[in-house]
Amino acid sequence: MGRGSAVTYLIARRRAWFATITATPSGNVELESRQLELLERLILDVRAGRVRSFELTQPKPVSVVVTD
């Protein structure tokens, strides 16, 4: 997947995850906040070219290889 497409994909995943948390909070605010922080960091790392591949497990497992 191209770098721009990977960033777009991750932003969409972040928005969906945030919507899920907002709609049905699990009560574990620290865990949910940490997951959002990790996703935001991954977005920045992919955008900056520091990450060439990543895997996400929610909502379904996906593995992405980033190309330039």
C-alpha positions as a Markdown table, in Angstrom:
| # | Residue | x | y | z |
|---|---|---|---|---|
| 1 | Met | 0.0 | 0.0 | 0.0 |
| 2 | Gly | 1.3 | 3.5 | -0.8 |
| 3 | Arg | 2.3 | 5.8 | 2.1 |
| 4 | Gly | -0.6 | 8.2 | 1.5 |
| 5 | Ser | -3.1 | 5.3 | 1.3 |
| 6 | Ala | -1.7 | 3.8 | 4.5 |
| 7 | Val | -2.0 | 7.1 | 6.3 |
| 8 | Thr | -5.6 | 7.5 | 5.0 |
| 9 | Tyr | -6.4 | 4.0 | 6.1 |
| 10 | Leu | -5.0 | 4.6 | 9.6 |
| 11 | Ile | -6.9 | 7.9 | 10.0 |
| 12 | Ala | -10.1 | 6.1 | 9.1 |
| 13 | Arg | -9.4 | 3.4 | 11.6 |
| 14 | Arg | -8.7 | 6.0 | 14.3 |
| 15 | Arg | -12.0 | 7.8 | 13.5 |
| 16 | Ala | -13.9 | 4.5 | 13.6 |
| 17 | Trp | -12.2 | 3.4 | 16.9 |
| 18 | Phe | -12.9 | 6.8 | 18.5 |
| 19 | Ala | -16.6 | 6.5 | 17.4 |
| 20 | Thr | -16.8 | 3.0 | 18.9 |
| 21 | Ile | -15.3 | 4.2 | 22.2 |
| 22 | Thr | -17.6 | 7.2 | 22.3 |
| 23 | Ala | -20.7 | 5.1 | 21.5 |
| 24 | Thr | -20.0 | 2.2 | 23.9 |
| 25 | Pro | -17.3 | 3.0 | 26.5 |
| 26 | Ser | -15.9 | -0.1 | 28.2 |
| 27 | Gly | -15.2 | 1.7 | 31.4 |
| 28 | Asn | -11.4 | 1.3 | 30.9 |
| 29 | Val | -10.6 | 4.8 | 30.0 |
| 30 | Glu | -6.8 | 4.3 | 30.3 |
| 31 | Leu | -6.7 | 1.4 | 27.9 |
| 32 | Glu | -8.9 | 3.1 | 25.4 |
| 33 | Ser | -6.8 | 6.3 | 25.6 |
| 34 | Arg | -3.6 | 4.3 | 25.2 |
| 35 | Gln | -4.9 | 2.5 | 22.1 |
| 36 | Leu | -5.8 | 5.9 | 20.5 |
| 37 | Glu | -2.4 | 7.3 | 21.4 |
| 38 | Leu | -0.7 | 4.3 | 19.8 |
| 39 | Leu | -2.7 | 4.6 | 16.7 |
| 40 | Glu | -2.0 | 8.4 | 16.5 |
| 41 | Arg | 1.8 | 7.6 | 16.9 |
| 42 | Leu | 1.6 | 5.0 | 14.1 |
| 43 | Ile | 0.0 | 7.5 | 11.8 |
| 44 | Leu | 2.8 | 10.0 | 12.4 |
| 45 | Asp | 5.5 | 7.3 | 12.0 |
| 46 | Val | 4.0 | 6.0 | 8.7 |
| 47 | Arg | 3.7 | 9.5 | 7.4 |
| 48 | Ala | 7.3 | 10.3 | 8.3 |
| 49 | Gly | 8.6 | 7.1 | 6.7 |
| 50 | Arg | 9.8 | 5.6 | 10.0 |
| 51 | Val | 7.5 | 2.6 | 9.6 |
| 52 | Arg | 7.5 | 0.3 | 6.6 |
| 53 | Ser | 4.9 | -2.2 | 7.8 |
| 54 | Phe | 2.4 | -2.6 | 10.6 |
| 55 | Glu | -0.3 | -4.9 | 11.8 |
| 56 | Leu | -3.7 | -4.1 | 13.4 |
| 57 | Thr | -5.9 | -6.7 | 15.1 |
| 58 | Gln | -9.1 | -4.7 | 15.6 |
| 59 | Pro | -11.8 | -4.9 | 14.2 |
| 60 | Lys | -10.3 | -7.5 | 12.0 |
| 61 | Pro | -6.6 | -8.5 | 11.6 |
| 62 | Val | -4.8 | -6.7 | 8.8 |
| 63 | Ser | -1.1 | -6.5 | 7.8 |
| 64 | Val | 0.1 | -3.6 | 5.7 |
| 65 | Val | 3.4 | -3.1 | 3.9 |
| 66 | Val | 4.0 | 0.5 | 3.1 |
| 67 | Thr | 5.6 | 1.5 | -0.2 |
| 68 | Asp | 6.9 | 4.8 | -1.3 |
